[in-house]
Amino acid sequence: MLDIHDIRTSKALVIQRLQKRHFNNAAESVERLLVLDQQRKTAQLSVDSTAAQLNLLTKQIGQLMQQGKREEVALVREQTTTLKIAMKTLVPQLQACEKALQHALYELPNLPNAEVPEGKSSADNELVYQSSQVPINNAAQLPHWELARQYDLVDFELGNKITGAGFPVYKGRGARLQRALVNFFLDEAQHAGYEEIQPPIVVNEASAHGTGQLPDKEGQMYQLKDTTFYLIPTAEVPLTNLYRGDILSQTVLPIKNVAYTPCFRREAGSWGTHVRGLNRLHQFDKVELVQIALPEKSYGALQEMCAYVRYLLEKLELPYRVLKLCGGDLGFTAAFTYDLEVWAVGQQRWLEVSSISNFEAYQTHRMQLRYRDEHHRTQFPHTLNGSALALPRIVAALLENNQTASGIRIPPILHPYTGFKTIA
């Protein structure tokens, strides 16, 4: 959530940054928000003024009682009664103004960092790095859904029978490969200084608002019937909300957490190879990294996280590339994002497997998460998160890029985890 003080004092800059991410009606939205802010301030002034008069009259009553001036006491009490009746109207008006302002702030996305490239869509993202070797498909190389069927690794039809499309069943060595990847990712995260957390996979509305899934992504989340609980779209939500409402000591920062969880997303259904097989699912497994960092160190942390995910992809021997997202392709809550994509030779396309984002203070304002600096002042830290990694597309890329005439080769780094070197 943006800081209303920053919007007041830097209105032109806020509008400019919102326009950079091609946010519709940026100027009108900011002007409307400032009107709501003025209404809130006016309502607050009325409440404060009335409360001050009540306090003054209450003191007068005490003094008049001591002086035995009963008639004057009665007159002052009539005034206090009138003011108390007024307060019953003024307080709800203030609460309504605060709620309207809060809702308007929730509807504004984060401001892109100055280093975010200009652009409207994914076509305008900036290429930062690409592996030198990108395999070229030949007629013998199959997409992963064909390989999964051939080697009986993933059963899409059985998942459709049990639940529906987008809920595959992993079988035999397919299930073991999935588990091997989870354990590999968690072990590597621990070596990199992340503390493992096993959080709930169901969150409440306050948690979803805290990290920005509500109200922006309400349609993409699974809500439990007759409740205000949601299945998590990513472990970012419970991990970051561990600290919601806290005031941390500066000495504990950065906080580095990692979690493996299933994730649930109501992805829009469509036809085509880009959503076939494991490319887009309603339920999938993911290992997620979250950091809470000092503002002046958060972009160093972002580079560290990006380098770490690149290290994982290199250990898995997967061709990959790194993209810097342009303003128009940024997520609602992100100030800066790197996307990492792997090459799937059987499909001849890039698959996004990680988004690593710095949210700056956007989430911490929403969650009222603060830290106390060396001068004992409370400040808002920055939050970051990144997938390390999302399992389905990693599995897809591993199958497609490692297919041989005699079976599917398993990268050596996974041998201690899988217990097998090939799938034949």
N, C-alpha and C positions, 0 to 999 in steps of 0.2 A: 504494500500500500504506500502511495506517495505521501509525503509529509505536507500537510496543509500550509504550514509556515513557508516551506520552500516554494509552493505553488503561488502564494501571495507575493513573495519577494522576487521570484524569478519566473513570472508568468510567461514572458516571451520565450525564454529558453525551454520551459516545459512544453509549450505548444510546438516549438521547433522540433524537439526530440520526439514528441508523439507523431508529428507529421513524418519524421524519418522512418517510423515503423508503419506508416500509411494507416494510421488509426483514423477512422471516419469521423469527421466533424470535430477535429481536435480543438480548434479555437472555441467552438460553441460549447463543447463539453466542459472546458476549463472555465469559461465565463459563467456557465450554469452552476458549476461547483462553487465559484466565488460568491455568487448570489446566495446560495445555501449557507455558505460560511458566514456571510453578513447577517442573514436571518438568525442563525444560531447565536452569534455574538449579541444581537439585539435582544433575543429571548433570554440569554444568560444575564445580560445587564438588568433586565426587568426583574428576574428572580433574585439576583444579588441585591438590588436596590430595595426590593420589598422585604427580603430577609433582614437587611440592615435596619430598616425602619421597625420591624418587629422586635429586633434585639434592643433597640433604643427605647421603644415603648415599654418593653418588659422591665428594663432597668428603672424607667420612670415610675412604673406601678410600685416597685419595691420602695423607692424613695418616698412616694406619696403615702404609702401604707405606714411607713415609719413616722410620717408627719401627721397622720390621722386625718388626711384629706380624702374622705371616703367618696364624696361626690365627684371629685376630679378623677379618682381611681375608676369610677364607673364609666366616665366619659372616655378615658384612655382605653379601658377594656373593650368598649364598643369599637374603637379604632382598630385594636388588634384583631377583633373578630372579623372586621371588614377585610383586613390585610390577609388573614388566614384563608378567607373565602377566595380572595384573589389568587393566593398561592396554589390553591387546588386547580386553578385554570392555567396559571403560568408554568408550573412544573411540567404537566403533560405537554404543553406547547414546546417547552425546551427539549423534552425527551423526543418529541416528534421531529424537531429540527436536527437534533444530534443523529437520529436514526437515518434521516434523509441524507445528511451529509456523509455519514459512514457508508451508506449504500452507494452514493455517487463516487466516493473514493474507491470502493471495491471495483467499480466498473472501469476505472482507468488502469490501463496496463502499466508495466514498469517502463522507465525511460531507457532507451538504448544508450550504452556507453558511447563516448565520443569516437572510439576506435571501431565501432561497428560499421561495416561497409554500407553504402547506399544500395538500394535495390528493393524490388517489389515482391519477388518470389524466389523459390529455390534455384531457379535458373540464374539468379544474380549472386549466389553465394560465392565466396572467394576460396579458391583452392590454395591450401597452405602447404600440403605435402601429398605425394602419391608414390607408392611403391614402384620401383623401377621395372619389376616384372609383373605384368598383368596377363595371365594366361588367356590364350585365344581358344575359343570353342572349336571342337571338331565334331563330326557326326556321331562319334562313339561316346561323347560325354553327355550325360543325362542330367536333367534337373533333379533336385533332391527328392521331390515327391515320387519320382519313378524309382530312384535308388532306395528310398524308404520302403517301397512296396516290394522291390526285388529282394532285399535282404531282410524283410519283415522287421523293420525297426520302429516304424510309426504307423498306426492304423487310423486313418482319417475317417473311414466309414464307421468303425466301431465307436469312435468318439461322437460322431453324428447320431448314432443310435442311442447312446447313453444320454447325451445332453443336446447336442446340436452342432452346427458348423462352427469351427473355430475352437473346438475343445478336443484336441487329438489325444490318442492313447499311445504312450511310448512303451515298447515291448522289448524284452530280452536285452540285447546289446545296445539297442537304442536307449533304453532306460538307464543302463549302466554308463553309457557315454554322457548322458545328461547329468547324472549324479557325479561323474568324474569331473566334469567341468565346474559344477558348483563347488566341490571340495578344492579344486585347483584355485579357483578365484578367491575363495575365502582364505586359504592358506597364504596366498600371495598378498592379500590385503593385510593380513596380520603382520607379515614380514615388513610391509610398508608403513606400519605404525597405526593401523586402524583397529579400533576395538569392536569386536563382533557383538551385535545386539540381535536378539530374537524378539521382534515386536509383534503386537497384534496385527492381524490382517484386516480387521474391521475398525473403522474410525468414526468418531462422531462429527457433527457439523462444525464444531469449533475447530477441530483439527483440519478439516477440509478447507475452511475459510482461512486458517492460519497460513497454509502454504499456497493458497491461491487456486485450488481446484474448484472451489465454490466462490462466486457464482459462475465463473468462466466455463468450467468443464462439466457442469452438472449432467448434461446429456450424454457424456462419455462414461459416467460412473454407474456402477450397479448399486442401487439402493435397496436395502432389506425392507421387505414389505411391512407396512404399518410401524416403521421405526424411522428415526433420524440417523441411522447408521449406514455406512457405505463400505463396500469392499474396496480395498486400496488399489489404485491404478499403478502405484509404485511405492517402494519402501521409503522413498523420500518423505512421504506424508507422516507416517508414525515416527520415523527417525528424527526429523526436524522438530516435530511437536513434543519430543521428550523434554524440550527446554522452554516450551511456551509459558510466558508469564514469569520466567525466572530472571533474577539479576545475578549474573555470573561475576566471578572475580576475573580480572584481566589475566591473571597468572595461569588460568586453566585453558586459555586459548592458544593455539587452535584446538578445537575438539574434532576428532576424526572418528567417525562411526561407519561400520559396514553391516549390511544385513542381507541375508538370502530370504526371499519370500516369493510365493506365487503372486501374480499381479492380474488384475481384472479390468478389461476395458471394453466398452460397447463400441467397437470399431464399426464404422459405416460399411455396410455390405456392398460389394460391387463385384463385377466379373473381370477376369483378366489374370495374366500370369503374375502380376505384381501382388495379388492377394492369394495366390495358390499355395497349397501346402503349408509350410511354416512361416511364410512371409508375413502374414497378419493374422493374429489370433485374438480370441476373447479372453483366454486364460493362458498365461505363460510364466515361466520362472525367470528370475533376474536377481543378480547380485548388485546392490546399490551402495555407492559411496556418498557420504554427506560430511561436509566440513562446516564448522562455524569459526570464522576467522576475524581478526582485527581488520578494520576497513583498509588500512594502509598496506596490509599484507595479503589481501584477498586475491589480487590478480597474480601474485606469485604463486598462491595456492592453486589457482586455476591452471597455470602452466604446469605445475607439478602433477595435477590430476590428469591432464592431457598426456603428459609424458608417460605416466604410469599405465594408462589404458593402451597407449601405443606399444609399450613393453609387453603387455599381455598378448596383443595381436601378433607381435613378432615371435614370441615364444610359441604361439600356435601355428606359426609359419603361414599366416594368411596374408594375401595381398590386400592392402588397405589404402585409404586416403583420408586426409583431414580437411574439413571445410570450416571456414569462418562464416557464420550465418549473417546474411544481410538484414537490414532493419525490417523489411517486409516479411521475413521468414522466421523472425524471433518468436519464441513462445511468449504467452501473455505475461508471465512473471519474470522472465529473464532480462538481464541487462546486457549479457554477452554470452554467446554459445559457440562451442566447437562441436560439430558433428563428425563422428568417425564412421566410415563405411567400409565394408569388406566387399571384395569382388567375388561374385558367384558365377563360376565359369559355365556351369550348366545352363544358366539363364542369360548369361552375358549382360549382367546388370549389377549395379552397386546396391548393397543392402545396408541401411543404417543400423548400427549395432550399439551405438552409444551417443548420447548427447550430454555434454559436460557444460554446465552453466554456472555463471555467477549471478546471483539475484541481488547483489549489493544489500541494501537495507530494506528492500521491498517486503520480504517475508517477515523480518524481525519487527517492523512497524505493525504489521497485521497481528503478530503473535505477542506483541509487547515483550519481546525478548531483549534484554539489555545486559550490559556489563558495566562494572564500575572501574574507571580508569585510575591512574596513579594519583590524580587530584581528587579522587572520591566522587567524581561526577559520573552520572549514568549516561551511557552512549549506546547506540544501536550497532551491533556487530553485523558482518556480512555472512550470508549463507551461500553454500555451493553444493551442487550434487552432480553425480554422473553415474551412468551404468557401467559396471565393470564385472561382468557384462550381461546383456540380454541374451538368454539361451537359444531361443528358436532359430534366429538367423545365423548365429554362430554355428549351430548344428548343421543348418542348411549349407553354409559355406564350407564347413569341414568335409561334408559328404561330397559336395560337388567338386571341390578343388583337389581332393585326395583319391578320386576314383581311378582305378587302374584295371588292367585286363584281368588281374587275379583277385580283385576285391578292393576294399576301401582301406587306405593306409591311415593309421592313427599317428599323429605327431608324437615324437619321442617324449616331450614334456608330460604327456598324459599317460604314458605307459604304467607308471606306478599307481595311477588312479583307476585306470580301466581294467588292468590285469590282462589285457590283450593288445597286440600290436596291429592287427588287421581285422577287418570284418569281411568274411568270405562266405 
